Amino acid sequence: MTSPSPSCRRCGHRNPPLGRADAFDRIALADDPADANRGHYYLETVYVLRCPACGHHQESVAQRTPYATLREAQREMDAHLLGKG
């Protein structure tokens, strides 16, 4: 099942869909009280999307994997970057 394409946060444009301009991984702390993984760290895969109408760039989190400690998340990110994961 595919999710509907996101619209531009600046101009609201949806068709043609936003295009991928870049991608990166980052580590983020889960600090939302409603999050079941609060206090854990997420390894996130983020896509940078570009609006074809106005040129605006925005982030879209494609995947989030929780880890109990920062060290675990960092080790997994390093393994992924070095091609060992």
PDB file as gemmi writes it, atoms N, CA and C in Angstrom:
CRYST1    1.000    1.000    1.000  90.00  90.00  90.00 P 1                      
ATOM      1  N   MET A   1       0.842  -1.178   0.000  1.00  0.00           N  
ATOM      2  CA  MET A   1       0.000   0.000   0.000  1.00  0.00           C  
ATOM      3  C   MET A   1       0.883   1.235   0.000  1.00  0.00           C  
ATOM      4  N   THR A   2       0.679   2.144  -0.919  1.00  0.00           N  
ATOM      5  CA  THR A   2       1.485   3.359  -0.988  1.00  0.00           C  
ATOM      6  C   THR A   2       0.730   4.509  -0.340  1.00  0.00           C  
ATOM      7  N   SER A   3       1.469   5.392   0.292  1.00  0.00           N  
ATOM      8  CA  SER A   3       0.847   6.550   0.910  1.00  0.00           C  
ATOM      9  C   SER A   3       0.682   7.635  -0.149  1.00  0.00           C  
ATOM     10  N   PRO A   4      -0.318   8.497   0.029  1.00  0.00           N  
ATOM     11  CA  PRO A   4      -0.496   9.569  -0.950  1.00  0.00           C  
ATOM     12  C   PRO A   4       0.707  10.494  -0.945  1.00  0.00           C  
ATOM     13  N   SER A   5       1.001  11.061  -2.100  1.00  0.00           N  
ATOM     14  CA  SER A   5       2.166  11.932  -2.181  1.00  0.00           C  
ATOM     15  C   SER A   5       1.932  13.182  -1.339  1.00  0.00           C  
ATOM     16  N   PRO A   6       2.963  13.612  -0.623  1.00  0.00           N  
ATOM     17  CA  PRO A   6       2.806  14.796   0.227  1.00  0.00           C  
ATOM     18  C   PRO A   6       2.675  16.054  -0.624  1.00  0.00           C  
ATOM     19  N   SER A   7       2.003  17.035  -0.052  1.00  0.00           N  
ATOM     20  CA  SER A   7       1.890  18.312  -0.750  1.00  0.00           C  
ATOM     21  C   SER A   7       2.946  19.272  -0.214  1.00  0.00           C  
ATOM     22  N   CYS A   8       3.252  20.282  -0.994  1.00  0.00           N  
ATOM     23  CA  CYS A   8       4.237  21.281  -0.599  1.00  0.00           C  
ATOM     24  C   CYS A   8       3.708  22.072   0.592  1.00  0.00           C  
ATOM     25  N   ARG A   9       4.539  22.263   1.602  1.00  0.00           N  
ATOM     26  CA  ARG A   9       4.132  23.020   2.790  1.00  0.00           C  
ATOM     27  C   ARG A   9       4.075  24.518   2.531  1.00  0.00           C  
ATOM     28  N   ARG A  10       4.718  24.953   1.452  1.00  0.00           N  
ATOM     29  CA  ARG A  10       4.722  26.384   1.137  1.00  0.00           C  
ATOM     30  C   ARG A  10       3.538  26.750   0.247  1.00  0.00           C  
ATOM     31  N   CYS A  11       3.390  26.056  -0.894  1.00  0.00           N  
ATOM     32  CA  CYS A  11       2.356  26.465  -1.857  1.00  0.00           C  
ATOM     33  C   CYS A  11       1.192  25.481  -1.973  1.00  0.00           C  
ATOM     34  N   GLY A  12       1.300  24.291  -1.348  1.00  0.00           N  
ATOM     35  CA  GLY A  12       0.228  23.312  -1.384  1.00  0.00           C  
ATOM     36  C   GLY A  12       0.184  22.471  -2.648  1.00  0.00           C  
ATOM     37  N   HIS A  13       1.144  22.649  -3.537  1.00  0.00           N  
ATOM     38  CA  HIS A  13       1.190  21.940  -4.810  1.00  0.00           C  
ATOM     39  C   HIS A  13       1.308  20.431  -4.580  1.00  0.00           C  
ATOM     40  N   ARG A  14       0.578  19.629  -5.394  1.00  0.00           N  
ATOM     41  CA  ARG A  14       0.621  18.178  -5.243  1.00  0.00           C  
ATOM     42  C   ARG A  14       0.919  17.448  -6.554  1.00  0.00           C  
ATOM     43  N   ASN A  15       0.502  17.978  -7.706  1.00  0.00           N  
ATOM     44  CA  ASN A  15       0.707  17.314  -9.000  1.00  0.00           C  
ATOM     45  C   ASN A  15       1.521  18.185  -9.928  1.00  0.00           C  
ATOM     46  N   PRO A  16       2.580  17.725 -10.554  1.00  0.00           N  
ATOM     47  CA  PRO A  16       3.178  16.411 -10.334  1.00  0.00           C  
ATOM     48  C   PRO A  16       3.746  16.318  -8.927  1.00  0.00           C  
ATOM     49  N   PRO A  17       3.948  15.096  -8.440  1.00  0.00           N  
ATOM     50  CA  PRO A  17       4.395  14.930  -7.052  1.00  0.00           C  
ATOM     51  C   PRO A  17       5.772  15.555  -6.788  1.00  0.00           C  
ATOM     52  N   LEU A  18       6.026  15.793  -5.522  1.00  0.00           N  
ATOM     53  CA  LEU A  18       7.318  16.324  -5.106  1.00  0.00           C  
ATOM     54  C   LEU A  18       8.404  15.316  -5.470  1.00  0.00           C  
ATOM     55  N   GLY A  19       9.529  15.815  -5.950  1.00  0.00           N  
ATOM     56  CA  GLY A  19      10.630  14.939  -6.351  1.00  0.00           C  
ATOM     57  C   GLY A  19      11.702  14.864  -5.287  1.00  0.00           C  
ATOM     58  N   ARG A  20      12.377  13.732  -5.209  1.00  0.00           N  
ATOM     59  CA  ARG A  20      13.481  13.567  -4.257  1.00  0.00           C  
ATOM     60  C   ARG A  20      14.695  14.344  -4.722  1.00  0.00           C  
ATOM     61  N   ALA A  21      15.207  15.194  -3.853  1.00  0.00           N  
ATOM     62  CA  ALA A  21      16.397  15.977  -4.156  1.00  0.00           C  
ATOM     63  C   ALA A  21      17.631  15.400  -3.469  1.00  0.00           C  
ATOM     64  N   ASP A  22      17.420  14.741  -2.311  1.00  0.00           N  
ATOM     65  CA  ASP A  22      18.546  14.222  -1.532  1.00  0.00           C  
ATOM     66  C   ASP A  22      18.007  13.254  -0.490  1.00  0.00           C  
ATOM     67  N   ALA A  23      18.884  12.539   0.178  1.00  0.00           N  
ATOM     68  CA  ALA A  23      18.522  11.640   1.271  1.00  0.00           C  
ATOM     69  C   ALA A  23      19.681  11.574   2.247  1.00  0.00           C  
ATOM     70  N   PHE A  24      19.354  11.366   3.514  1.00  0.00           N  
ATOM     71  CA  PHE A  24      20.392  11.223   4.534  1.00  0.00           C  
ATOM     72  C   PHE A  24      19.828  10.473   5.727  1.00  0.00           C  
ATOM     73  N   ASP A  25      20.709   9.980   6.585  1.00  0.00           N  
ATOM     74  CA  ASP A  25      20.339   9.321   7.836  1.00  0.00           C  
ATOM     75  C   ASP A  25      20.702  10.248   8.983  1.00  0.00           C  
ATOM     76  N   ARG A  26      19.903  10.167  10.042  1.00  0.00           N  
ATOM     77  CA  ARG A  26      20.199  10.958  11.240  1.00  0.00           C  
ATOM     78  C   ARG A  26      19.696  10.219  12.463  1.00  0.00           C  
ATOM     79  N   ILE A  27      20.191  10.632  13.618  1.00  0.00           N  
ATOM     80  CA  ILE A  27      19.752  10.081  14.894  1.00  0.00           C  
ATOM     81  C   ILE A  27      18.953  11.166  15.600  1.00  0.00           C  
ATOM     82  N   ALA A  28      17.772  10.773  16.102  1.00  0.00           N  
ATOM     83  CA  ALA A  28      16.901  11.721  16.781  1.00  0.00           C  
ATOM     84  C   ALA A  28      16.407  11.113  18.091  1.00  0.00           C  
ATOM     85  N   LEU A  29      16.295  11.923  19.117  1.00  0.00           N  
ATOM     86  CA  LEU A  29      15.773  11.485  20.406  1.00  0.00           C  
ATOM     87  C   LEU A  29      14.252  11.489  20.360  1.00  0.00           C  
ATOM     88  N   ALA A  30      13.635  10.411  20.817  1.00  0.00           N  
ATOM     89  CA  ALA A  30      12.173  10.341  20.905  1.00  0.00           C  
ATOM     90  C   ALA A  30      11.768  11.030  22.203  1.00  0.00           C  
ATOM     91  N   ASP A  31      11.302  12.274  22.108  1.00  0.00           N  
ATOM     92  CA  ASP A  31      10.953  13.021  23.317  1.00  0.00           C  
ATOM     93  C   ASP A  31       9.474  13.381  23.405  1.00  0.00           C  
ATOM     94  N   ASP A  32       8.652  12.867  22.511  1.00  0.00           N  
ATOM     95  CA  ASP A  32       7.215  13.105  22.536  1.00  0.00           C  
ATOM     96  C   ASP A  32       6.583  12.240  23.627  1.00  0.00           C  
ATOM     97  N   PRO A  33       5.863  12.827  24.584  1.00  0.00           N  
ATOM     98  CA  PRO A  33       5.251  12.033  25.667  1.00  0.00           C  
ATOM     99  C   PRO A  33       4.291  10.947  25.161  1.00  0.00           C  
ATOM    100  N   ALA A  34       3.705  11.130  23.988  1.00  0.00           N  
ATOM    101  CA  ALA A  34       2.766  10.149  23.448  1.00  0.00           C  
ATOM    102  C   ALA A  34       3.478   8.999  22.731  1.00  0.00           C  
ATOM    103  N   ASP A  35       4.773   9.110  22.518  1.00  0.00           N  
ATOM    104  CA  ASP A  35       5.536   8.083  21.806  1.00  0.00           C  
ATOM    105  C   ASP A  35       5.856   6.921  22.749  1.00  0.00           C  
ATOM    106  N   ALA A  36       5.534   5.708  22.305  1.00  0.00           N  
ATOM    107  CA  ALA A  36       5.809   4.522  23.117  1.00  0.00           C  
ATOM    108  C   ALA A  36       7.311   4.322  23.338  1.00  0.00           C  
ATOM    109  N   ASN A  37       8.132   4.848  22.455  1.00  0.00           N  
ATOM    110  CA  ASN A  37       9.590   4.724  22.550  1.00  0.00           C  
ATOM    111  C   ASN A  37      10.244   5.956  23.153  1.00  0.00           C  
ATOM    112  N   ARG A  38       9.514   6.722  23.926  1.00  0.00           N  
ATOM    113  CA  ARG A  38      10.056   7.951  24.516  1.00  0.00           C  
ATOM    114  C   ARG A  38      11.320   7.634  25.322  1.00  0.00           C  
ATOM    115  N   GLY A  39      12.339   8.450  25.108  1.00  0.00           N  
ATOM    116  CA  GLY A  39      13.613   8.256  25.786  1.00  0.00           C  
ATOM    117  C   GLY A  39      14.580   7.401  24.990  1.00  0.00           C  
ATOM    118  N   HIS A  40      14.095   6.753  23.936  1.00  0.00           N  
ATOM    119  CA  HIS A  40      14.947   5.972  23.052  1.00  0.00           C  
ATOM    120  C   HIS A  40      15.446   6.888  21.930  1.00  0.00           C  
ATOM    121  N   TYR A  41      16.311   6.347  21.111  1.00  0.00           N  
ATOM    122  CA  TYR A  41      16.847   7.087  19.972  1.00  0.00           C  
ATOM    123  C   TYR A  41      16.381   6.427  18.680  1.00  0.00           C  
ATOM    124  N   TYR A  42      16.013   7.245  17.725  1.00  0.00           N  
ATOM    125  CA  TYR A  42      15.600   6.756  16.418  1.00  0.00           C  
ATOM    126  C   TYR A  42      16.719   6.961  15.411  1.00  0.00           C  
ATOM    127  N   LEU A  43      16.955   5.948  14.599  1.00  0.00           N  
ATOM    128  CA  LEU A  43      17.775   6.095  13.413  1.00  0.00           C  
ATOM    129  C   LEU A  43      16.772   6.340  12.294  1.00  0.00           C  
ATOM    130  N   GLU A  44      16.804   7.529  11.708  1.00  0.00           N  
ATOM    131  CA  GLU A  44      15.821   7.929  10.702  1.00  0.00           C  
ATOM    132  C   GLU A  44      16.460   8.039   9.321  1.00  0.00           C  
ATOM    133  N   THR A  45      15.735   7.561   8.334  1.00  0.00           N  
ATOM    134  CA  THR A  45      16.102   7.793   6.947  1.00  0.00           C  
ATOM    135  C   THR A  45      15.204   8.926   6.466  1.00  0.00           C  
ATOM    136  N   VAL A  46      15.825  10.008   6.017  1.00  0.00           N  
ATOM    137  CA  VAL A  46      15.096  11.217   5.655  1.00  0.00           C  
ATOM    138  C   VAL A  46      15.301  11.524   4.174  1.00  0.00           C  
ATOM    139  N   TYR A  47      14.208  11.809   3.480  1.00  0.00           N  
ATOM    140  CA  TYR A  47      14.275  12.252   2.091  1.00  0.00           C  
ATOM    141  C   TYR A  47      14.019  13.747   2.054  1.00  0.00           C  
ATOM    142  N   VAL A  48      14.812  14.456   1.265  1.00  0.00           N  
ATOM    143  CA  VAL A  48      14.587  15.875   1.029  1.00  0.00           C  
ATOM    144  C   VAL A  48      13.805  15.955  -0.278  1.00  0.00           C  
ATOM    145  N   LEU A  49      12.607  16.527  -0.203  1.00  0.00           N  
ATOM    146  CA  LEU A  49      11.728  16.625  -1.357  1.00  0.00           C  
ATOM    147  C   LEU A  49      11.735  18.043  -1.900  1.00  0.00           C  
ATOM    148  N   ARG A  50      11.648  18.167  -3.219  1.00  0.00           N  
ATOM    149  CA  ARG A  50      11.644  19.485  -3.872  1.00  0.00           C  
ATOM    150  C   ARG A  50      10.333  19.655  -4.617  1.00  0.00           C  
ATOM    151  N   CYS A  51       9.677  20.786  -4.414  1.00  0.00           N  
ATOM    152  CA  CYS A  51       8.425  21.111  -5.094  1.00  0.00           C  
ATOM    153  C   CYS A  51       8.751  21.601  -6.505  1.00  0.00           C  
ATOM    154  N   PRO A  52       8.162  20.983  -7.557  1.00  0.00           N  
ATOM    155  CA  PRO A  52       8.434  21.428  -8.914  1.00  0.00           C  
ATOM    156  C   PRO A  52       7.798  22.782  -9.241  1.00  0.00           C  
ATOM    157  N   ALA A  53       6.806  23.202  -8.456  1.00  0.00           N  
ATOM    158  CA  ALA A  53       6.118  24.467  -8.729  1.00  0.00           C  
ATOM    159  C   ALA A  53       6.867  25.673  -8.175  1.00  0.00           C  
ATOM    160  N   CYS A  54       7.287  25.596  -6.890  1.00  0.00           N  
ATOM    161  CA  CYS A  54       7.896  26.779  -6.266  1.00  0.00           C  
ATOM    162  C   CYS A  54       9.354  26.580  -5.865  1.00  0.00           C  
ATOM    163  N   GLY A  55       9.878  25.343  -5.971  1.00  0.00           N  
ATOM    164  CA  GLY A  55      11.279  25.094  -5.644  1.00  0.00           C  
ATOM    165  C   GLY A  55      11.561  24.878  -4.167  1.00  0.00           C  
ATOM    166  N   HIS A  56      10.529  24.889  -3.323  1.00  0.00           N  
ATOM    167  CA  HIS A  56      10.689  24.702  -1.881  1.00  0.00           C  
ATOM    168  C   HIS A  56      11.218  23.299  -1.569  1.00  0.00           C  
ATOM    169  N   HIS A  57      12.138  23.191  -0.612  1.00  0.00           N  
ATOM    170  CA  HIS A  57      12.671  21.905  -0.161  1.00  0.00           C  
ATOM    171  C   HIS A  57      12.091  21.609   1.219  1.00  0.00           C  
ATOM    172  N   GLN A  58      11.685  20.366   1.442  1.00  0.00           N  
ATOM    173  CA  GLN A  58      11.179  19.956   2.743  1.00  0.00           C  
ATOM    174  C   GLN A  58      11.587  18.520   3.017  1.00  0.00           C  
ATOM    175  N   GLU A  59      11.631  18.159   4.302  1.00  0.00           N  
ATOM    176  CA  GLU A  59      12.039  16.821   4.708  1.00  0.00           C  
ATOM    177  C   GLU A  59      10.832  15.908   4.869  1.00  0.00           C  
ATOM    178  N   SER A  60      11.055  14.621   4.589  1.00  0.00           N  
ATOM    179  CA  SER A  60      10.050  13.588   4.804  1.00  0.00           C  
ATOM    180  C   SER A  60      10.754  12.380   5.393  1.00  0.00           C  
ATOM    181  N   VAL A  61      10.357  11.977   6.605  1.00  0.00           N  
ATOM    182  CA  VAL A  61      10.982  10.826   7.257  1.00  0.00           C  
ATOM    183  C   VAL A  61      10.393   9.565   6.646  1.00  0.00           C  
ATOM    184  N   ALA A  62      11.254   8.745   6.037  1.00  0.00           N  
ATOM    185  CA  ALA A  62      10.805   7.546   5.347  1.00  0.00           C  
ATOM    186  C   ALA A  62      10.811   6.325   6.260  1.00  0.00           C  
ATOM    187  N   GLN A  63      11.743   6.270   7.207  1.00  0.00           N  
ATOM    188  CA  GLN A  63      11.863   5.108   8.072  1.00  0.00           C  
ATOM    189  C   GLN A  63      12.424   5.539   9.412  1.00  0.00           C  
ATOM    190  N   ARG A  64      11.893   4.949  10.498  1.00  0.00           N  
ATOM    191  CA  ARG A  64      12.384   5.215  11.854  1.00  0.00           C  
ATOM    192  C   ARG A  64      12.571   3.886  12.564  1.00  0.00           C  
ATOM    193  N   THR A  65      13.789   3.651  13.056  1.00  0.00           N  
ATOM    194  CA  THR A  65      14.085   2.433  13.790  1.00  0.00           C  
ATOM    195  C   THR A  65      14.538   2.829  15.192  1.00  0.00           C  
ATOM    196  N   PRO A  66      13.830   2.363  16.252  1.00  0.00           N  
ATOM    197  CA  PRO A  66      14.203   2.757  17.615  1.00  0.00           C  
ATOM    198  C   PRO A  66      15.357   1.928  18.179  1.00  0.00           C  
ATOM    199  N   TYR A  67      16.196   2.595  18.969  1.00  0.00           N  
ATOM    200  CA  TYR A  67      17.289   1.949  19.699  1.00  0.00           C  
ATOM    201  C   TYR A  67      17.263   2.471  21.125  1.00  0.00           C  
ATOM    202  N   ALA A  68      17.584   1.591  22.071  1.00  0.00           N  
ATOM    203  CA  ALA A  68      17.507   1.949  23.489  1.00  0.00           C  
ATOM    204  C   ALA A  68      18.551   2.984  23.899  1.00  0.00           C  
ATOM    205  N   THR A  69      19.737   2.934  23.281  1.00  0.00           N  
ATOM    206  CA  THR A  69      20.799   3.861  23.669  1.00  0.00           C  
ATOM    207  C   THR A  69      21.345   4.586  22.441  1.00  0.00           C  
ATOM    208  N   LEU A  70      21.952   5.714  22.694  1.00  0.00           N  
ATOM    209  CA  LEU A  70      22.594   6.484  21.637  1.00  0.00           C  
ATOM    210  C   LEU A  70      23.741   5.680  21.020  1.00  0.00           C  
ATOM    211  N   ARG A  71      24.463   4.951  21.838  1.00  0.00           N  
ATOM    212  CA  ARG A  71      25.586   4.143  21.348  1.00  0.00           C  
ATOM    213  C   ARG A  71      25.102   3.095  20.333  1.00  0.00           C  
ATOM    214  N   GLU A  72      23.999   2.421  20.621  1.00  0.00           N  
ATOM    215  CA  GLU A  72      23.450   1.427  19.687  1.00  0.00           C  
ATOM    216  C   GLU A  72      23.058   2.075  18.353  1.00  0.00           C  
ATOM    217  N   ALA A  73      22.389   3.211  18.438  1.00  0.00           N  
ATOM    218  CA  ALA A  73      21.956   3.916  17.224  1.00  0.00           C  
ATOM    219  C   ALA A  73      23.166   4.368  16.414  1.00  0.00           C  
ATOM    220  N   GLN A  74      24.184   4.884  17.094  1.00  0.00           N  
ATOM    221  CA  GLN A  74      25.390   5.338  16.407  1.00  0.00           C  
ATOM    222  C   GLN A  74      26.121   4.175  15.751  1.00  0.00           C  
ATOM    223  N   ARG A  75      26.202   3.051  16.451  1.00  0.00           N  
ATOM    224  CA  ARG A  75      26.870   1.869  15.900  1.00  0.00           C  
ATOM    225  C   ARG A  75      26.140   1.384  14.641  1.00  0.00           C  
ATOM    226  N   GLU A  76      24.814   1.360  14.677  1.00  0.00           N  
ATOM    227  CA  GLU A  76      24.034   0.926  13.511  1.00  0.00           C  
ATOM    228  C   GLU A  76      24.190   1.910  12.350  1.00  0.00           C  
ATOM    229  N   MET A  77      24.225   3.196  12.648  1.00  0.00           N  
ATOM    230  CA  MET A  77      24.405   4.200  11.602  1.00  0.00           C  
ATOM    231  C   MET A  77      25.796   4.070  10.972  1.00  0.00           C  
ATOM    232  N   ASP A  78      26.810   3.871  11.797  1.00  0.00           N  
ATOM    233  CA  ASP A  78      28.179   3.696  11.282  1.00  0.00           C  
ATOM    234  C   ASP A  78      28.276   2.439  10.424  1.00  0.00           C  
ATOM    235  N   ALA A  79      27.653   1.344  10.852  1.00  0.00           N  
ATOM    236  CA  ALA A  79      27.664   0.108  10.086  1.00  0.00           C  
ATOM    237  C   ALA A  79      26.998   0.301   8.733  1.00  0.00           C  
ATOM    238  N   HIS A  80      25.909   1.037   8.742  1.00  0.00           N  
ATOM    239  CA  HIS A  80      25.195   1.312   7.480  1.00  0.00           C  
ATOM    240  C   HIS A  80      26.071   2.154   6.538  1.00  0.00           C  
ATOM    241  N   LEU A  81      26.726   3.156   7.084  1.00  0.00           N  
ATOM    242  CA  LEU A  81      27.562   4.027   6.267  1.00  0.00           C  
ATOM    243  C   LEU A  81      28.795   3.296   5.730  1.00  0.00           C  
ATOM    244  N   LEU A  82      29.313   2.334   6.500  1.00  0.00           N  
ATOM    245  CA  LEU A  82      30.498   1.581   6.079  1.00  0.00           C  
ATOM    246  C   LEU A  82      30.143   0.353   5.249  1.00  0.00           C  
ATOM    247  N   GLY A  83      28.840   0.117   5.044  1.00  0.00           N  
ATOM    248  CA  GLY A  83      28.401  -1.018   4.244  1.00  0.00           C  
ATOM    249  C   GLY A  83      28.432  -2.337   4.968  1.00  0.00           C  
ATOM    250  N   LYS A  84      28.397  -2.304   6.290  1.00  0.00           N  
ATOM    251  CA  LYS A  84      28.438  -3.546   7.076  1.00  0.00           C  
ATOM    252  C   LYS A  84      27.077  -3.907   7.641  1.00  0.00           C  
ATOM    253  N   GLY A  85      26.031  -3.147   7.278  1.00  0.00           N  
ATOM    254  CA  GLY A  85      24.722  -3.416   7.877  1.00  0.00           C  
ATOM    255  C   GLY A  85      23.711  -3.895   6.902  1.00  0.00           C  
TER     256      GLY A  85                                                      
END                                                                             
